[in-house]
Amino acid sequence: MPRLEKPTLYDIKQLRGIADFQFGKGSGDALFPEDIMIERSRGTKRIKIIYSNGDRLCSFRVRDGFLILSISGGEKLHKSKLGLRVKIIEEVEPFIRKGKSVFAKHVLEADEKISSKEEVLIINHQDEFIGIGTAKMPGNLMLQMSSGVAVDTRKGIGEKK
């Protein structure tokens, strides 16, 4: 069981600043309410994972300090209409929900602000949140290319009920 603690006001301000930078202004407030809990690294004492109501919202990617969203974190951003988004065609939705990669030829829309290695929300043609992943190419290229992986899906939300 992870050792959870309540973050300091400085921790919350820092987390919100990183989220605003990474996902857009207002993302920090949407993603990190006052009731979050954090898990710190035992060695460095840095924040490792952020939880809300027992669900993991996100964790830090060690190599660059960026936030890695969980499904819960992605859902929060999607509900608040924030985050970088990639909209896919209807035919590939079942595969993306299972965690398969998004190919450029399956992208309907992509935020122009997306650069490669950024965390993105994957949405279907009806604007429903279906997964999270890492962009493998910039948003404008996703729309121009007819081949190649556009998003490496980390996790899909599973089969549609």
Secondary structure by P-SEA (a helix, b strand, c coil): ccbbbbbcaaaaaaaaaaaaaaccccccccccccccccccccccccccbbbcccccccccccccbbbbbcaaaaaaaaaacccbbbbbcccaaaaaaacccccccccccccccccccbbbbbbcccccccbbbbbcccaaaaaaccccccccccccccccc
